[in-house]
C-alpha cells in the first residue's frame, strides 16, 4: 500500500509570497511582540493569545513552508477546538504580515495554509429532565457559592463568563424585587481582570427570580473571598467577586456534576473549564421560556443576544421555526362556501328539496325542448315508480324503471341557463292566415 501524501498540489517555490525570508520565526515573534503587541491600547487578552501562538509554534522550523504549517495545524486540530486552531493560524499569519509591513521579513507561508475546518455544531443542549436532575446537581455542590453559581446560569440565563464577572455590588436587593446587573465578564477564569460583555446587548439588568434569590442570599452574607495570586499561587488577594473560580475549580465542579448526570452536559467544548458545557443550563432557560409562551424577542432580551436572528437560528433545532397563525386563516371553511363537508343539515327527501339536496330550497325551472313539465309532474316522477321495464328518456335525463321499486331520478346538468327563455320563433306564413306553432308529427 502506498503512502498518501499529506499535501498534494502545493508549489511553494512558484509563489514568492509564500516563501519566508528574514529572521527565524522565534526572533520574528519577539520583534513583533516588542513593536506591535506591547503598545498601549492593545488588549492584554489579545497579546496573551499571540504569545500562546508563539509557544505552540516553537516546534516549527526557523523558516517553515506551507506544508510544515499545515502539518502543525493538523496536530493542533487533534488537541483543541476548531475555533482555537483557526485563531492560532490567524496569529501566525499576523506575525508574517506585520513583519512585511515593518520590513523585517518577506513572505507569508501561513496565508495559504489551511486544513478542512471541523466546525462545531453550535446546537443548544438543554437538559430535558431538569426537574429531576436539578436536585442531584445541587447535592453535588460543596458549598452555597457553587449552588448559587449554578442558579445564576439556569434561572438568569447568564453565560459562564458573565456569571464569573458578577460583583457583590451588581446585585440590587430592592424590597420590590431583586435585580442583577450584567455589565462585565471574565472570559478567562484564570484572569481576575474584568472585560466588557460580549456585545452591547449583553449589558442588561435582569430580575432575580425566587429560586435564584434563595441561592444568592447566603452568598451575599459571606465575607469577600480570598484568592491565590502571583507566580505559583504564593500571594493572596481579597476580591469582591461572587464566584472567584479558576479553571481548575470549574473543571472539578463539572466532573462532579457529570458523575451524577452524565447526559446533562455535553462533552464537546469542555476545554478551559467547559465553556460549552455550562451553556446547557442557559439553553434550558431558553427552552423553558418558549414552553411558557414567551416570544422570540423576550428570549433574546433575557439571553442578551444581538438580534432575534441569533435566537431563532440558535434554538431552531430545539423548538422549531415559529409560524404565524394567519398562515392557516380560512382553511376551516369549504372552498365553495358554506359549512365544511359533513357538518351541514341531513339530506331530506326529493319532495322536500326539489332534487337540489337542500331542504326548503327549490331550484329554478330548467327549460326543456319537449313539452313543459310542471313541478307537480316532476315530483310525481321522482316518487312514483314506472311500470315499464327498462328505462325511458325524458328531457332531463334517463329515468331507470323497475317493478315494485322506486328509483331516484339521475338528472343531468342543465345545458342552458336557469332563466326565462323565449320559445324559438316559427317561420311566418304569407297571406292573411296567422302564424301557428308547428305541431309535433
TORNUGU-936933 format. One record per atom (N, C-alpha, C): z, x, y. Coordinates in steps of 0.02 Angstrom, whole numbers, plus 50000, padded with zeros to 5 digits. Layout:
N
ZXY
...
END
This chain:
441
500005004349940
500005000050000
500005004450062
499555003150107
499525007050168
500075005250217
500205009650263
500715008550313
500385005150373
500674999750395
500404996050452
500664999350515
500235001650559
500485004850620
500844999850665
501345002350701
501724997950746
501304995750805
500905000150832
500494998750891
499764999750872
499364995050887
498644995550875
498274994050939
497744997950950
497324996651008
497554999951072
498095003951070
498335007151131
497915013351145
497715014251207
497355020251228
497675022851292
498275025751288
498625027751349
498265033251387
497875037451351
497535042851386
496985040351431
496705034451416
496155031751455
496395028551520
497025026851524
497295023551584
497795028351616
497615031151672
498055036051705
498685032851733
498675026251746
499265022951773
499835022651723
499675023451658
500195023251607
500435030251587
500105035351610
500295042151592
500875044451636
501475045751609
502045047851651
501995055151670
502205056651730
502225063551754
502785064251804
503035070251813
503595071451859
504205073751821
504795072551849
505405074751816
505535070751752
505955073351708
506125069551647
506445062851665
506455058451616
506695051651628
507425051551648
507835055851620
508555055951637
508655057951709
508295063151731
508345065251801
508055060051849
507515056751827
507225051551870
507715045751879
508075043851827
508585038651834
509115040651885
509335046951881
509865049251927
509625049252000
509005051352012
508745051452081
508655044352108
508405039752067
508315032952091
508995029652104
509485031252063
510155028452075
510445030952140
510315037252156
510595040052218
510225037652279
509575036552275
509175034752333
509105027152342
509155023352290
509005016252294
509615011952277
509895012852218
510395008152194
511085009452222
511195015152254
511845016552285
511875014652358
511345011852384
511335009952455
511775003952467
512025003252529
512414997252546
511974991052542
512244985652519
511874979452513
511634977952442
511624983052400
511424981952331
512024979152292
511924973852257
512474970752221
512724975452166
513384976052159
513654980352106
513424978352036
513314971952026
513084969651961
512384972351946
511944972451996
511274974951985
511274982351969
511694986152004
511734993351990
512024994551920
512514990551901
512814991351834
512294989951780
511874985051790
511354983651741
510854989451735
510674992551791
510194998151789
510515004251756
511155005351768
511485010951735
511545009751660
511635003551640
511645002051569
510965003351538
510425001851575
509755003351550
509655010851543
509935014751589
509875022051584
510245024651522
510815021651506
511175023851446
510775022351382
510465016451380
510075014651321
509425018651316
509155020651373
508525024351374
508615031751363
509225034051351
509345041151339
509025043551274
508875039051229
508565040951165
507805041751171
507515039951228
506795040651237
506615047951252
505985049851238
505765056651256
505785057651332
505755063951355
505765065051428
505175061751464
504595061651433
504015058251461
503745053351408
504045047351403
503855042751349
503165039751360
502845038151307
502205034551308
502335027151299
501835022851311
501945015751299
502135014251226
501885018151179
502075016951109
502815018551099
503065023751130
503785025351124
504215019751153
504005017051209
504405011851241
504395005451199
503835003951167
503794997951125
504244998551064
504285004551035
504755005550980
505475004851004
505615007351063
506285006751092
506474999451105
505994995551130
506124988451142
506224984651077
505834986451026
505924983150962
506614984550933
506874990450945
507554992050922
508074987950961
507974987151025
508444983151065
508414975751046
507824973451026
507754966451009
508164964550948
508294969450905
508704968050846
509454968050862
509644970150922
510354970550940
510564965550993
510104963551038
510294959551095
509864953251098
510044949051145
509674942851157
509004944351190
508514939751184
507854940951214
507874942251288
508294938551325
508334939651397
508614946551414
509084949051375
509364955651387
508844961051376
508454960451323
507934965351309
507414965451364
507214959651388
506724959451442
506994962251507
507644961351520
507934964251580
507934971951577
508074974751518
508044982051512
507334984651520
506844980851496
506154983051507
505984982951581
506204977751617
506084977451689
506444983151726
507054984751703
507424990251735
507074996951725
506804998151665
506445004351653
505795004551693
505454998851698
504854998651739
505004999751813
505584997151836
505774998151907
505895005451922
506155009351874
506265016451886
505615020051902
505105018851862
504465022051874
504125019351937
504235012951953
503945010152014
504255013352076
504915013952078
505245017252134
505055024652137
504975027752078
504775034852078
504095035952108
503625031352097
502965031952127
502995030452202
503415025752224
503475024252295
503785030052333
504255033552303
504585039252335
504235045852321
503655045652289
503255051652273
503645056552230
504055053752185
504425057952138
504065058652071
503705053552051
503345053651988
502725049251994
502325049451943
501725045451941
501655042451870
501365036551868
501285033251804
501875028751787
501725023251754
502235018551733
502085016251662
502335019851612
502195017851543
502535011351522
503045009151559
503395002951542
503054996751569
502534997651611
502204991851641
501824987851589
501504991151541
501104987651492
501434987051424
502014990051416
502364989751352
502714983051345
502624980051289
502944973551277
503004972551202
503404967751183
503454965351114
503414957751117
503214954551063
503214947151063
503904944551078
503974941251134
504634939151156
504914933651111
505514934751088
505864929951046
506274925451091
505984919951108
506304915351155
506854911451120
507414910751155
507944906451129
507764899251141
508014894851098
507834887851102
508064884651167
508664886351190
508924883351251
509144876251244
509104873451184
509304866551174
510064865951176
510314860351201
511044859451202
511314858751132
511954860151126
512284859851062
512944855951070
512904849351081
513524845551090
513904844951025
514554844151031
514984843050973
514984835550959
514674833650904
514584826450891
515254823150877
515654826150834
516304823150816
516864826250858
516774825850924
517264828950968
517944825650963
517974819150949
518624815750944
519044818450887
518734820350832
519104823150776
519224830650783
518754834150816
518804841450822
519274843550877
519324839650931
519704841750989
520434843250973
520804839250935
521494841150919
521544847650879
521044849050837
521054855250800
520944861250845
520524860550896
520404865950942
521024867450985
521354862251007
521964863251048
522514866451006
522534864850942
523064867750900
522974875250890
522364877850897
522244884950888
522364888950952
522504885651008
522634889151070
523334892351067
523384898651090
524014902251087
524504899751139
524274897351196
524714895151250
524364889651290
524714887451342
524444882051385
523844884351425
523804890951440
523244893351479
522584892751441
522594894451376
521994893751337
521784886451328
522274882051320
522114874851314
521804872251378
522064874451436
521774872251499
521074875051509
520944881051483
520274883851488
519764879551449
519954877351389
519514872951352
519434866251387
519964863651417
519924857351453
519464857651513
519454863351549
519014864051607
518284864051585
518144866551526
517454866651502
517234859651479
517684856051447
517484849551420
517524843951471
518084843351506
518194837551549
517894838451619
517754844551640
517434845751705
516724848251699
516504850151639
515824852551629
515684859151662
516184863551669
516084869951702
515744874851655
515364879351684
515104884951646
515664889851632
515544894251585
516074898951567
516264903351627
515764905851664
515904910051722
516254906151777
516084899651786
516424895651837
517144894451820
517304893451756
518004892551736
518394899051744
518084904751728
518424911151736
518544912851810
518144910151855
518224911551926
518694906851962
519004902051928
519454897451961
520084901051985
520264899552046
520864902352077
521394896952083
522004899052093
522544894152099
522424889552159
522134892052212
522014887952271
521414883352265
521034883852211
520454879552201
520644872652175
521274871652156
521504865152130
521874861552185
521624855952206
521944851752258
522354846452223
523014846852231
523474842152199
523624836352246
523134832152257
523204826352301
523504820652261
524004817052288
524274811352251
523744806052236
523234805452279
522714800552266
522264802652208
522254809052191
521834811552137
521714819052144
521834822752091
521714829952093
520974831352095
520804837052125
520114839152129
520084846752118
519524848952089
519414856052077
518794858152117
518864863552155
518334866052199
518004872052166
517364871352149
516994876652116
516574880252169
516794886152189
516454889952241
516324897152221
516534899352162
516434906252140
516404906352064
516204912152038
516164912951966
516264920351948
516404921451884
516464928251857
515994928651797
515354930151807
514884930351750
515054935851701
515344941251724
515554946651680
516304946151670
516544944451610
517264943751601
517664950051614
517344955951605
517704962151616
517754964051690
517434960251733
517444961651805
517874956251839
518384958351876
518814953651911
518544951751979
517974954452000
517684952752064
517314946052060
517344942352116
517014935952119
516284936752140
515864932152120
515174931652143
515034924252159
514534922952200
514364915852215
514154912252152
514154905652153
513914901852095
513194903252079
512974900552024
512294901852000
511774899452050
511894893952084
511434891252134
511854887652187
511504885452240
511854881752292
512124875152266
511774871952221
512024865752193
512624866952148
512754873252128
513344874752088
513984874152127
513964874652193
514564873652235
514694866152239
515234864052209
515384856952206
516134855952199
516364850052217
517064848052211
517104842252162
517424843452107
517434838552053
518114835252048
518134828852031
518774825552019
519064827851952
519724828451951
520074830551891
520274824351852
520014823751792
520174817951750
520874818551722
521124813051695
521804812851670
521954818051617
521534818751564
521674823951514
521684830951542
521234832451588
521214839151618
521824840251663
522044835151697
522644835851739
523254837551697
523314834351639
523884835851596
523864843051570
523264845751562
523204852651538
523294857851594
523104856051655
523164860751711
523874861051740
524244855751735
524914855551765
525364861151739
525414862551674
525844868151652
525604874951676
524944875851683
524674882251704
524824883551778
524784878351820
524944879151891
525684880651902
526104878751855
526814880351861
526984887451842
526524891051809
526654897951789
526564902651848
526884908551847
526774913551899
526084916751892
525904920651942
525254924051940
525214928651879
524614929151853
524514933151792
524474940551809
524684944651762
524654951851768
524134954451718
523634958051744
523094960451702
523084968051704
522774970951654
522704978151649
522074980351685
522104985751722
521544988251761
521494995751751
520974998551780
520885005751778
520565008051713
520405014551711
520095017551653
520585017651595
520415014551541
520855014151483
521385008751488
521395004851542
521884999551549
522585002051565
522635007751598
523295010351613
523625007151674
523235004051718
523515000951778
523684993651767
524034990851815
524224983851814
524064980751882
523844974551880
523684970951942
523884963751935
524134960851989
524334953751991
523764949852023
523504944951987
522944940952011
523144933652010
522814929852053
522944922652056
522444918652015
522094921851970
521614918451927
521974913851878
521694907951868
521984903551819
521844905951748
521254909051738
521064911351672
520824918551677
521284923451679
521094930451686
520894933651620
520404930851587
520214933151520
519664938351526
519694943151478
519164948051472
518724946251412
518244950551399
517764949051346
518114948951278
518564953551266
518914953651201
519364947451193
519664945151248
520074939151243
519654933051224
519054932451254
518624926751239
518364927051167
518194933051144
517954933751076
518504931851026
519124933951039
519664932150994
519794924650992
519774921451051
519874914151052
519294910551018
518694912951028
518114909650997
518134910450920
518374916150897
518434917150824
518944912350794
519484911150828
519994906350803
519724899250803
519344897550854
519064890750857
518544889650803
518134894750790
517624894050738
517944893850668
518544896450661
518864896250595
519034889050574
519204884750623
519384877850607
518794873050617
518304874950658
517714870850671
517104875350672
516864877350613
516304882150612
515654879450639
515554872950638
514924870050662
514964867750735
515534868550767
515604866050836
515264870650886
515264877150874
514994881850922
514404885550891
513834885950925
513254889350896
513384896850890
513074899850841
513164907050830
512714910950876
512114908350891
511654911850936
511964912451005
511884918351035
512144919451102
512884920751104
513164923551050
513884924751050
514054931451083
513564935251104
513704941551138
514044940351205
514414945251226
514774945051290
515224938951294
515654938151246
516144932751249
515864925951231
515274925751201
514994919351179
514784914951237
514374917451283
514174913551342
513824907151322
513374907551272
513024901551250
513474897151207
513924900051169
514354896051126
514814891651166
515064894051223
515514889951263
515154884051295
514494884251297
514114878651326
514164872351283
514414873051222
514454867051179
514914861851209
515464863951241
515914859051272
515604856051335
515234859951371
514884857451430
514334852451410
513974853951357
513464849351332
513774842951305
514374843351278
514714837451253
514854832551310
515074835151368
515194830751425
514554827351448
514004830951449
513364827951471
513164822251425
513244823051360
513064817851314
513534811851320
514184813151330
514664807751339
514504803651401
514294806951454
514124803351515
513514798951504
513014801251467
512434797151454
512614791251409
513054792351362
513264786851319
513654781551357
513984783451411
514364778651452
513924775351505
513274776751505
512824773451551
512714777151617
512924783351623
512814787151684
512074789151690
511834789251752
511134790951765
511034798451762
510404800351760
510234807551759
510464810951823
510424807451880
510654810251943
511404811651943
511784807151913
512514808151910
512694813951864
512334814551808
512454820251764
512274826751799
511734826751838
511524832751874
512054834951924
512364830251960
512864832052010
513494835051977
513704832251921
514304834751888
514184841751859
513614842751827
513484849251796
513264854551845
513064852551905
512854857551955
512164860151944
511704855951918
511014858051910
510654857851977
510114861751981
509744862152044
509294856052055
509104852452002
508674846652009
508754842251947
508504836051952
508514831651894
508044834051839
507534837851858
507074840351807
507434844951758
507894849051783
508274853451739
508714849351692
509004843951716
509424839751674
509014836151621
508434833351642
508024829651594
507754834151540
507474839951559
507174844351509
507704847751467
508294849151496
508814852551458
509114848151403
509184841751417
509504837251369
509024832251340
508364833851342
507864829151316
507924828451241
508094833851206
508134833551134
508764830251108
509224828251153
509854825251132
509824817651140
509654815251200
509644807951210
508954805451231
508444809551227
507764807151238
507604806051312
506984804651324
506744803451392
506884796251413
507204795051470
507344788151490
506704784651511
506624778551488
506034774351505
506274768451546
505934767151602
506114761651646
506014754951611
506474750351623
506444743851590
505824739851611
505544741151669
504954737451692
504334738851650
504354744251610
503764745851569
503634740351517
504134736451499
504064731151449
504104724151479
504024723651544
504044717051575
503454712851552
503584706451537
503064701851517
502864702251444
503174706651406
502994707251336
503294701751293
503794697951319
504104692551281
503754685851291
503194685551329
502824679451341
502144680151308
501894674651279
501244674851246
500704676451296
500164679451272
499634681651316
499274675851350
499184670051314
498824664351342
499284659351375
499894661351389
500354656851422
500734652651373
501264649451398
501664645251355
502184649251318
502504645951271
503034649151233
502724653651181
503104658751157
502854663051104
502724659151041
502314661850997
502164658250935
502794656950894
502834650550868
503404648750826
503994646050863
503964645950931
504524643550970
504404636851003
503794633950998
503634627651030
503854621750989
503724615451013
503914609450975
503494608850913
503744605450861
503374604750799
502744600750809
502244602250768
501604598750772
501674591750742
501454586650779
501504579850756
500844577350727
500844571050709
500254568250676
499674568050724
499084567150695
498474567050735
498454561050781
498774555450759
498754549450801
499144550450865
499644554650865
500054555650924
499764560950970
499424565750941
499184571350982
498444570750998
498104566250963
497394565550977
496984571350951
497254574950903
496884580450874
496964587050910
497364587350964
497454593551003
498014597850979
498484595050940
499044599050916
499654598650960
499624595251017
500184594651063
500344587351072
500964585351059
501154578351062
501134575851134
500864569851143
500874566751208
500304568851252
499884573551232
499334575951273
498694574551236
498234570851267
497614568951235
497044572751269
496624575951231
496084579851263
495564575251293
495184577551340
494654573351369
494114571851318
493754566351333
493224564251287
492674569351285
492414570451225
491874575251215
491224571551210
490734572951251
490094569351247
489734570751181
489404565851157
489054566351093
488324564251103
487904566551059
487194564651062
487074557851030
487484556050979
487394549550946
487764544150984
487854538650949
488184533050982
488884535051002
489104532051057
489774533751082
490294531351033
490804535251025
491354533750980
491974532751022
492284527251015
492894525851054
493484529651025
493994530751064
494584534151037
494904530450980
494884523650982
495184519850927
494814521150862
494124521350867
493734522750807
493864529750782
493954534350829
494084541250809
494744541850773
495264538450797
495914538650764
495874535350695
495464530150690
495394526950626
495074531650575
494594535550598
494274540350554
494774545750531
495244547450575
495734552550557
496234549950506
496414543350514
496954540650472
496704537350408
496094534650410
495834530850353
495374535150311
495524535850247
495074539850205
494414536350194
493914540150183
493254537350170
493184535450096
492794530150082
492714527850014
492114530949979
491714534550016
491134537749986
491314544549961
490984546849913
491104553549886
490714558649926
490954564649924
490614569949961
490824570050033
490374571050077
490534571250148
489974568350188
490124566450249
489614563750294
489674567250361
489124567850394
489114571350457
489234566450514
489614568650562
489734564950624
489534569350682
489624566450741
489434570350799
489914576050812
490504575850784
490994581050798
491114585550739
490754584950685
490854589350628
490774585450564
490954588450508
490904585450442
491584582750423
491584576450399
492204573250378
492224573350303
492664577650272
492704577650199
493004571150175
492744568550121
492964562150094
493214563050024
493604558150000
493854558249932
494114551349915
494284550349854
494524543949831
495274543849831
495554539349870
496274538449870
496664543749906
496364548149944
496734553449980
496444554050050
496884554750098
496664555450167
496584562850183
496014564850208
495874571750226
495824572350302
496124577450331
496074578250404
495364580150425
495224578650487
494564579950513
494544587150538
494044590950518
493954597750542
493424597650596
493634597450657
493174596950713
492914603850732
492314603850754
492024610050780
492164610550854
492094616550881
492194617450952
491654613750990
491824610551047
491314606951085
490784611651112
490184609651111
489634613651137
489494612351210
489834607351238
489724605551308
490384604851342
490374605251406
490994604751444
491274597751439
491944597351439
492274590851433
492304587451501
491734585251525
491694581851590
491184576151583
491154572251634
490684566551634
489974569251633
489584567051586
488894569551577
488414563751587
487904564751626
487394559551637
486924559351578
486784553351556
486334552451500
485644555151517
485294557451466
484634560251477
484164554751501
483824555551557
483374550251582
482764549451537
482554543151530
481954541651491
481324541951535
480764542551502
480144542751540
479984535951571
479784535951631
479624529651666
479004526451636
478994519651637
478424515851611
478034513151671
477384514051669
476974511751726
476914504151725
476804501351782
476744494051788
477384491151816
477404484551809
477984481051835
478554480651787
478424482851724
478964482551674
479474488051687
480104485951686
480634490851699
480694495551640
480944501551656
481034506751605
481624504751561
481494505051495
482034503551447
482224509751409
482834509851389
483024515851349
482684515751282
482514521851260
482164522351196
482654520851140
482394516351093
482814514351038
482734519250980
483264519150942
483274523650884
482854520550828
482414524250799
481984521750746
482344522050679
END
